[in-house]
Amino acid sequence: MAERGGTSESLLTVVVAGVANLAIAVAKVAAGLISGSAAMLSEGAHSVADTTTEVLLFTALRRGSRPADVEHPFGYGKESYVWAFIAAIFTFVVGAGFSITHGVNTVRGGEHTGEFLVSYLVLAISFLIETVSLARAVRQIRRASRERGISPARFLRGTADTTVKAVFLEDSAALVGISIAAAGLGLSQFTGSEVWDGLASIVIGVLLLVVATTLARSNISLLVGRAVPPPMHDEIHRELSALPTVDRVDTLLTMHLGPDDILVAAKVDFRDEATGADIEAGAEEAERRLVARFPHVRYVFLDPTRTGRP
């Protein structure tokens, strides 16, 4: 099965972010070892965690896009959330854990070699590279939000594509982390105290905790089986209710099966005069309308039900 447009675009976004983070991670770790800066080493751990995350997100997209089979009739879309959840946990444990622990040790008695210039140069270059990666994610988010007629912020809150959300949040956190590391280095250089460098490392760790927790909660919600956002739910309800043979829609259930797949199931009370052929035609028309209106709707199941009558 050919990859769907959204998945292909997300793959490119993840690859761009992964290559950028790999280059940045090597530079930051080298600068951290040369300078002895806790904030630089924390930023190095941050970029290592981000690079590993991109690998896991790439795996999520590839495995989640596999076609349905006999054992998995609805496809493997939800597997992408498993890998994305593992990526969030990795950021939580490795990135945040190292940054906070190393920062605490530095505050308690760390040393700095005084090689500030190398750190500043690496941070400046890293900031530029991260900006390029973030710009790619922002373009995808804006394009997707325009297609849905919603704001980028609302798209981010409700999207089932946790890979693009992860790249956006991680790149944004990286830019903030670089700024924090630079501030910590500057204050340490100005005051001669390594406490500021250590505190910057701790703040970077807390920042990573927030990002990892946000992504983990989003993926857990999707793994459990999250419905579409209320506005989309209401639009689906209106489309079904507008069918000529439908008297009322009694129950409407939706669920994200993956980043690009949505399941719609409804109990529908058809008009009394509707024949079996009319009901079949109505079901086909419902699927046609919903798929045309919402390209991510993959399955539509209608259950003809008599409701609210003696």
C-alpha positions as a Markdown table, in Angstrom:
| # | Residue | x | y | z |
|---|---|---|---|---|
| 1 | Met | 0.0 | 0.0 | 0.0 |
| 2 | Ala | 1.4 | 3.4 | -0.9 |
| 3 | Glu | 2.1 | 5.8 | 1.9 |
| 4 | Arg | -0.5 | 8.4 | 2.4 |
| 5 | Gly | 0.4 | 12.1 | 2.0 |
| 6 | Gly | 0.4 | 12.9 | 5.7 |
| 7 | Thr | 2.7 | 10.0 | 6.6 |
| 8 | Ser | 5.2 | 10.8 | 3.8 |
| 9 | Glu | 5.4 | 14.4 | 4.9 |
| 10 | Ser | 5.8 | 13.4 | 8.5 |
| 11 | Leu | 8.6 | 11.0 | 7.5 |
| 12 | Leu | 10.5 | 13.9 | 5.8 |
| 13 | Thr | 10.0 | 16.1 | 8.9 |
| 14 | Val | 11.3 | 13.4 | 11.2 |
| 15 | Val | 14.3 | 12.7 | 8.9 |
| 16 | Val | 15.2 | 16.4 | 8.7 |
| 17 | Ala | 15.0 | 16.7 | 12.5 |
| 18 | Gly | 17.0 | 13.5 | 13.1 |
| 19 | Val | 19.9 | 14.6 | 10.8 |
| 20 | Ala | 20.0 | 18.0 | 12.5 |
| 21 | Asn | 19.9 | 16.6 | 16.0 |
| 22 | Leu | 22.7 | 14.1 | 15.2 |
| 23 | Ala | 25.1 | 16.8 | 14.0 |
| 24 | Ile | 24.2 | 19.0 | 17.0 |
| 25 | Ala | 24.6 | 16.2 | 19.5 |
| 26 | Val | 28.2 | 15.5 | 18.4 |
| 27 | Ala | 29.1 | 19.2 | 18.5 |
| 28 | Lys | 27.5 | 19.8 | 21.9 |
| 29 | Val | 29.0 | 16.7 | 23.6 |
| 30 | Ala | 32.5 | 17.6 | 22.2 |
| 31 | Ala | 32.1 | 21.2 | 23.4 |
| 32 | Gly | 30.9 | 20.0 | 26.8 |
| 33 | Leu | 33.8 | 17.7 | 27.3 |
| 34 | Ile | 36.3 | 20.4 | 26.2 |
| 35 | Ser | 34.8 | 23.1 | 28.4 |
| 36 | Gly | 33.5 | 21.0 | 31.3 |
| 37 | Ser | 30.2 | 22.9 | 31.3 |
| 38 | Ala | 27.3 | 21.1 | 32.9 |
| 39 | Ala | 24.8 | 23.1 | 30.8 |
| 40 | Met | 26.7 | 22.1 | 27.6 |
| 41 | Leu | 26.8 | 18.4 | 28.5 |
| 42 | Ser | 23.1 | 18.6 | 29.4 |
| 43 | Glu | 22.4 | 20.1 | 26.0 |
| 44 | Gly | 24.5 | 17.3 | 24.5 |
| 45 | Ala | 22.3 | 14.8 | 26.4 |
| 46 | His | 19.2 | 16.7 | 25.2 |
| 47 | Ser | 20.3 | 16.4 | 21.5 |
| 48 | Val | 21.3 | 12.7 | 22.0 |
| 49 | Ala | 17.8 | 12.1 | 23.4 |
| 50 | Asp | 16.2 | 14.0 | 20.5 |
| 51 | Thr | 18.3 | 12.0 | 17.9 |
| 52 | Thr | 17.2 | 8.7 | 19.5 |
| 53 | Thr | 13.6 | 10.0 | 19.6 |
| 54 | Glu | 13.7 | 10.7 | 15.9 |
| 55 | Val | 14.9 | 7.2 | 15.2 |
| 56 | Leu | 12.0 | 5.8 | 17.2 |
| 57 | Leu | 9.5 | 8.2 | 15.5 |
| 58 | Phe | 10.8 | 7.1 | 12.1 |
| 59 | Thr | 10.2 | 3.5 | 13.2 |
| 60 | Ala | 6.8 | 4.5 | 14.4 |
| 61 | Leu | 5.8 | 5.9 | 11.0 |
| 62 | Arg | 7.2 | 3.0 | 9.1 |
| 63 | Arg | 5.6 | 0.2 | 11.2 |
| 64 | Gly | 2.4 | 2.1 | 11.7 |
| 65 | Ser | 1.9 | 2.5 | 7.9 |
| 66 | Arg | 1.8 | -1.2 | 7.2 |
| 67 | Pro | -1.3 | -2.5 | 5.5 |
| 68 | Ala | -4.1 | -4.4 | 7.3 |
| 69 | Asp | -3.9 | -8.2 | 7.4 |
| 70 | Val | -6.0 | -11.1 | 8.8 |
| 71 | Glu | -4.7 | -10.7 | 12.3 |
| 72 | His | -4.9 | -6.9 | 12.3 |
| 73 | Pro | -7.9 | -6.0 | 10.2 |
| 74 | Phe | -7.8 | -2.3 | 11.1 |
| 75 | Gly | -4.1 | -2.0 | 10.2 |
| 76 | Tyr | -1.1 | -1.2 | 12.4 |
| 77 | Gly | -1.7 | 2.5 | 12.9 |
| 78 | Lys | -1.8 | 2.3 | 16.7 |
| 79 | Glu | 1.7 | 0.7 | 16.8 |
| 80 | Ser | 3.0 | 4.1 | 15.8 |
| 81 | Tyr | 1.8 | 5.4 | 19.2 |
| 82 | Val | 3.7 | 2.6 | 21.0 |
| 83 | Trp | 7.0 | 3.7 | 19.5 |
| 84 | Ala | 6.2 | 7.4 | 20.0 |
| 85 | Phe | 5.4 | 6.6 | 23.7 |
| 86 | Ile | 8.8 | 4.8 | 24.0 |
| 87 | Ala | 10.4 | 7.9 | 22.5 |
| 88 | Ala | 8.8 | 10.1 | 25.1 |
| 89 | Ile | 10.0 | 7.8 | 27.9 |
| 90 | Phe | 13.5 | 7.8 | 26.5 |
| 91 | Thr | 13.5 | 11.6 | 26.6 |
| 92 | Phe | 12.1 | 11.5 | 30.2 |
| 93 | Val | 14.7 | 9.1 | 31.5 |
| 94 | Val | 17.9 | 9.8 | 29.5 |
| 95 | Gly | 17.6 | 13.5 | 28.6 |
| 96 | Ala | 15.9 | 14.9 | 31.7 |
| 97 | Gly | 17.5 | 12.4 | 34.1 |
| 98 | Phe | 21.1 | 13.2 | 33.0 |
| 99 | Ser | 20.5 | 16.9 | 32.8 |
| 100 | Ile | 19.1 | 17.2 | 36.3 |
| 101 | Thr | 21.5 | 14.8 | 38.0 |
| 102 | His | 24.6 | 16.5 | 36.3 |
| 103 | Gly | 23.3 | 19.9 | 37.2 |
| 104 | Val | 22.8 | 19.0 | 40.8 |
| 105 | Asn | 26.4 | 17.6 | 40.9 |
| 106 | Thr | 27.7 | 20.8 | 39.4 |
| 107 | Val | 25.9 | 23.0 | 41.9 |
| 108 | Arg | 27.4 | 21.0 | 44.7 |
| 109 | Gly | 31.0 | 21.4 | 43.4 |
| 110 | Gly | 31.6 | 21.3 | 39.7 |
| 111 | Glu | 34.6 | 22.7 | 37.8 |
| 112 | His | 34.8 | 24.5 | 34.5 |
| 113 | Thr | 37.9 | 24.6 | 32.4 |
| 114 | Gly | 37.2 | 28.2 | 31.2 |
| 115 | Glu | 36.8 | 27.3 | 27.5 |
| 116 | Phe | 33.7 | 29.4 | 27.0 |
| 117 | Leu | 34.3 | 30.4 | 23.4 |
| 118 | Val | 33.9 | 26.9 | 22.1 |
| 119 | Ser | 30.6 | 26.5 | 23.9 |
| 120 | Tyr | 29.3 | 29.8 | 22.6 |
| 121 | Leu | 30.2 | 28.9 | 19.0 |
| 122 | Val | 28.5 | 25.5 | 19.2 |
| 123 | Leu | 25.4 | 26.9 | 20.8 |
| 124 | Ala | 25.1 | 29.6 | 18.1 |
| 125 | Ile | 25.5 | 27.0 | 15.3 |
| 126 | Ser | 23.1 | 24.6 | 17.0 |
| 127 | Phe | 20.5 | 27.4 | 17.3 |
| 128 | Leu | 20.6 | 28.0 | 13.6 |
| 129 | Ile | 20.3 | 24.3 | 12.7 |
| 130 | Glu | 17.5 | 23.8 | 15.2 |
| 131 | Thr | 15.7 | 26.8 | 13.6 |
| 132 | Val | 15.8 | 25.1 | 10.2 |
| 133 | Ser | 14.4 | 21.9 | 11.6 |
| 134 | Leu | 11.7 | 23.7 | 13.5 |
| 135 | Ala | 10.8 | 25.7 | 10.4 |
| 136 | Arg | 10.1 | 22.4 | 8.5 |
| 137 | Ala | 7.8 | 21.2 | 11.3 |
| 138 | Val | 6.0 | 24.6 | 11.4 |
| 139 | Arg | 5.4 | 24.5 | 7.6 |
| 140 | Gln | 3.8 | 21.1 | 7.9 |
| 141 | Ile | 1.6 | 22.2 | 10.8 |
| 142 | Arg | 0.4 | 25.3 | 9.1 |
| 143 | Arg | -0.4 | 23.4 | 5.9 |
| 144 | Ala | -2.3 | 20.8 | 7.7 |
| 145 | Ser | -4.2 | 23.4 | 9.8 |
| 146 | Arg | -5.2 | 25.3 | 6.7 |
| 147 | Glu | -6.5 | 22.2 | 5.1 |
| 148 | Arg | -8.7 | 21.6 | 8.1 |
| 149 | Gly | -9.7 | 25.2 | 8.5 |
| 150 | Ile | -8.4 | 25.5 | 12.0 |
| 151 | Ser | -5.6 | 27.4 | 13.8 |
| 152 | Pro | -2.1 | 25.8 | 14.1 |
| 153 | Ala | -2.5 | 25.8 | 17.9 |
| 154 | Arg | -5.8 | 23.9 | 17.7 |
| 155 | Phe | -4.3 | 21.5 | 15.2 |
| 156 | Leu | -1.4 | 20.7 | 17.5 |
| 157 | Arg | -3.8 | 20.1 | 20.4 |
| 158 | Gly | -6.0 | 17.7 | 18.5 |
| 159 | Thr | -3.8 | 16.0 | 15.9 |
| 160 | Ala | -3.4 | 12.3 | 16.0 |
| 161 | Asp | 0.0 | 12.6 | 14.2 |
| 162 | Thr | 2.1 | 12.6 | 17.4 |
| 163 | Thr | 5.3 | 12.5 | 15.3 |
| 164 | Val | 5.0 | 16.0 | 14.0 |
| 165 | Lys | 3.8 | 17.2 | 17.4 |
| 166 | Ala | 7.0 | 15.5 | 18.9 |
| 167 | Val | 9.3 | 17.2 | 16.4 |
| 168 | Phe | 7.7 | 20.6 | 17.0 |
| 169 | Leu | 7.8 | 20.4 | 20.8 |
| 170 | Glu | 11.4 | 18.9 | 20.9 |
| 171 | Asp | 12.8 | 21.5 | 18.4 |
| 172 | Ser | 11.0 | 24.3 | 20.3 |
| 173 | Ala | 12.4 | 23.0 | 23.6 |
| 174 | Ala | 15.8 | 22.7 | 22.0 |
| 175 | Leu | 15.8 | 26.4 | 21.1 |
| 176 | Val | 14.7 | 27.3 | 24.6 |
| 177 | Gly | 17.3 | 24.9 | 26.1 |
| 178 | Ile | 20.1 | 26.5 | 24.0 |
| 179 | Ser | 19.1 | 29.9 | 25.3 |
| 180 | Ile | 19.1 | 28.7 | 28.9 |
| 181 | Ala | 22.6 | 27.0 | 28.4 |
| 182 | Ala | 24.0 | 30.3 | 26.9 |
| 183 | Ala | 22.5 | 32.3 | 29.9 |
| 184 | Gly | 24.0 | 29.8 | 32.4 |
| 185 | Leu | 27.4 | 30.0 | 30.7 |
| 186 | Gly | 27.3 | 33.8 | 30.5 |
| 187 | Leu | 26.4 | 34.1 | 34.2 |
| 188 | Ser | 29.1 | 31.6 | 35.2 |
| 189 | Gln | 31.7 | 33.5 | 33.2 |
| 190 | Phe | 30.6 | 36.8 | 34.6 |
| 191 | Thr | 30.4 | 35.8 | 38.3 |
| 192 | Gly | 33.0 | 33.1 | 38.3 |
| 193 | Ser | 30.5 | 30.7 | 40.0 |
| 194 | Glu | 29.6 | 27.4 | 38.5 |
| 195 | Val | 26.3 | 27.4 | 40.3 |
| 196 | Trp | 24.7 | 29.2 | 37.3 |
| 197 | Asp | 26.0 | 26.6 | 34.9 |
| 198 | Gly | 24.5 | 23.8 | 37.1 |
| 199 | Leu | 21.2 | 25.6 | 37.6 |
| 200 | Ala | 20.9 | 26.0 | 33.8 |
| 201 | Ser | 21.5 | 22.2 | 33.5 |
| 202 | Ile | 18.7 | 21.6 | 36.0 |
| 203 | Val | 16.3 | 23.9 | 34.2 |
| 204 | Ile | 17.0 | 22.2 | 30.9 |
| 205 | Gly | 16.2 | 18.9 | 32.6 |
| 206 | Val | 12.9 | 20.2 | 33.9 |
| 207 | Leu | 12.1 | 21.5 | 30.4 |
| 208 | Leu | 12.7 | 18.0 | 29.0 |
| 209 | Leu | 10.4 | 16.5 | 31.7 |
| 210 | Val | 7.6 | 18.8 | 30.6 |
| 211 | Val | 8.0 | 17.9 | 26.9 |
| 212 | Ala | 8.3 | 14.2 | 27.6 |
| 213 | Thr | 5.2 | 14.2 | 29.9 |
| 214 | Thr | 3.1 | 16.1 | 27.4 |
| 215 | Leu | 4.0 | 13.6 | 24.6 |
| 216 | Ala | 3.6 | 10.6 | 26.8 |
| 217 | Arg | 0.1 | 11.7 | 27.8 |
| 218 | Ser | -0.9 | 12.3 | 24.2 |
| 219 | Asn | 0.3 | 8.9 | 23.1 |
| 220 | Ile | -1.4 | 7.1 | 26.0 |
| 221 | Ser | -4.7 | 8.8 | 25.1 |
| 222 | Leu | -4.4 | 7.6 | 21.5 |
| 223 | Leu | -3.4 | 4.1 | 22.5 |
| 224 | Val | -6.5 | 3.8 | 24.7 |
| 225 | Gly | -8.7 | 4.9 | 21.8 |
| 226 | Arg | -9.3 | 8.7 | 21.5 |
| 227 | Ala | -12.3 | 10.1 | 19.7 |
| 228 | Val | -12.1 | 12.8 | 17.1 |
| 229 | Pro | -12.3 | 16.4 | 18.4 |
| 230 | Pro | -15.8 | 17.6 | 19.3 |
| 231 | Pro | -16.2 | 20.0 | 16.2 |
| 232 | Met | -15.3 | 17.1 | 13.8 |
| 233 | His | -17.7 | 14.8 | 15.8 |
| 234 | Asp | -20.5 | 17.3 | 15.3 |
| 235 | Glu | -19.8 | 17.7 | 11.6 |
| 236 | Ile | -19.9 | 13.9 | 11.1 |
| 237 | His | -23.2 | 13.8 | 13.0 |
| 238 | Arg | -24.6 | 16.5 | 10.7 |
| 239 | Glu | -23.5 | 14.7 | 7.6 |
| 240 | Leu | -25.2 | 11.5 | 8.7 |
| 241 | Ser | -28.3 | 13.2 | 9.9 |
| 242 | Ala | -28.6 | 15.0 | 6.5 |
| 243 | Leu | -29.0 | 11.7 | 4.6 |
| 244 | Pro | -32.5 | 11.5 | 3.0 |
| 245 | Thr | -33.3 | 8.1 | 4.4 |
| 246 | Val | -32.1 | 8.9 | 7.9 |
| 247 | Asp | -34.6 | 9.9 | 10.6 |
| 248 | Arg | -32.1 | 10.4 | 13.4 |
| 249 | Val | -28.6 | 9.4 | 14.5 |
| 250 | Asp | -29.0 | 7.8 | 18.0 |
| 251 | Thr | -25.3 | 7.0 | 18.8 |
| 252 | Leu | -22.1 | 8.2 | 17.1 |
| 253 | Leu | -18.8 | 6.7 | 18.1 |
| 254 | Thr | -15.4 | 7.6 | 16.6 |
| 255 | Met | -11.8 | 6.5 | 17.2 |
| 256 | His | -8.3 | 7.3 | 15.8 |
| 257 | Leu | -6.8 | 4.0 | 14.5 |
| 258 | Gly | -3.6 | 5.8 | 13.6 |
| 259 | Pro | -2.3 | 9.1 | 12.4 |
| 260 | Asp | -4.1 | 8.8 | 9.1 |
| 261 | Asp | -7.1 | 6.6 | 9.9 |
| 262 | Ile | -10.4 | 7.2 | 11.7 |
| 263 | Leu | -13.2 | 4.8 | 12.4 |
| 264 | Val | -16.8 | 5.9 | 12.5 |
| 265 | Ala | -19.6 | 3.7 | 13.9 |
| 266 | Ala | -23.2 | 4.8 | 14.4 |
| 267 | Lys | -26.6 | 3.6 | 15.4 |
| 268 | Val | -28.9 | 5.0 | 12.9 |
| 269 | Asp | -32.7 | 5.1 | 12.9 |
| 270 | Phe | -33.8 | 5.0 | 9.2 |
| 271 | Arg | -37.2 | 6.3 | 8.1 |
| 272 | Asp | -40.1 | 3.9 | 8.4 |
| 273 | Glu | -40.7 | 3.9 | 4.6 |
| 274 | Ala | -37.0 | 3.0 | 3.8 |
| 275 | Thr | -36.6 | -0.4 | 2.1 |
| 276 | Gly | -33.6 | -2.7 | 2.5 |
| 277 | Ala | -32.3 | -1.3 | -0.8 |
| 278 | Asp | -32.7 | 2.3 | 0.5 |
| 279 | Ile | -30.8 | 1.5 | 3.7 |
| 280 | Glu | -27.9 | -0.1 | 1.7 |
| 281 | Ala | -27.8 | 2.9 | -0.6 |
| 282 | Gly | -27.9 | 5.2 | 2.4 |
| 283 | Ala | -25.0 | 3.4 | 4.0 |
| 284 | Glu | -22.9 | 3.7 | 0.8 |
| 285 | Glu | -23.8 | 7.4 | 0.5 |
| 286 | Ala | -22.8 | 8.0 | 4.1 |
| 287 | Glu | -19.4 | 6.5 | 3.5 |
| 288 | Arg | -19.0 | 8.5 | 0.3 |
| 289 | Arg | -19.9 | 11.8 | 2.0 |
| 290 | Leu | -17.7 | 11.3 | 5.0 |
| 291 | Val | -14.6 | 10.2 | 3.1 |
| 292 | Ala | -15.1 | 13.2 | 0.7 |
| 293 | Arg | -15.5 | 15.6 | 3.7 |
| 294 | Phe | -12.8 | 14.0 | 5.9 |
| 295 | Pro | -10.1 | 12.2 | 3.9 |
| 296 | His | -8.8 | 10.4 | 7.1 |
| 297 | Val | -12.1 | 8.6 | 7.6 |
| 298 | Arg | -11.1 | 5.0 | 6.7 |
| 299 | Tyr | -14.0 | 2.9 | 8.0 |
| 300 | Val | -17.7 | 3.7 | 8.3 |
| 301 | Phe | -20.1 | 1.3 | 10.0 |
| 302 | Leu | -23.8 | 2.0 | 10.4 |
| 303 | Asp | -26.1 | -0.1 | 12.5 |
| 304 | Pro | -29.8 | 0.3 | 11.5 |
| 305 | Thr | -31.7 | 0.7 | 14.8 |
| 306 | Arg | -35.3 | 1.5 | 15.8 |
| 307 | Thr | -35.1 | 4.0 | 18.7 |
| 308 | Gly | -37.5 | 6.1 | 20.7 |
| 309 | Arg | -40.6 | 4.3 | 19.4 |
| 310 | Pro | -43.0 | 1.9 | 21.0 |
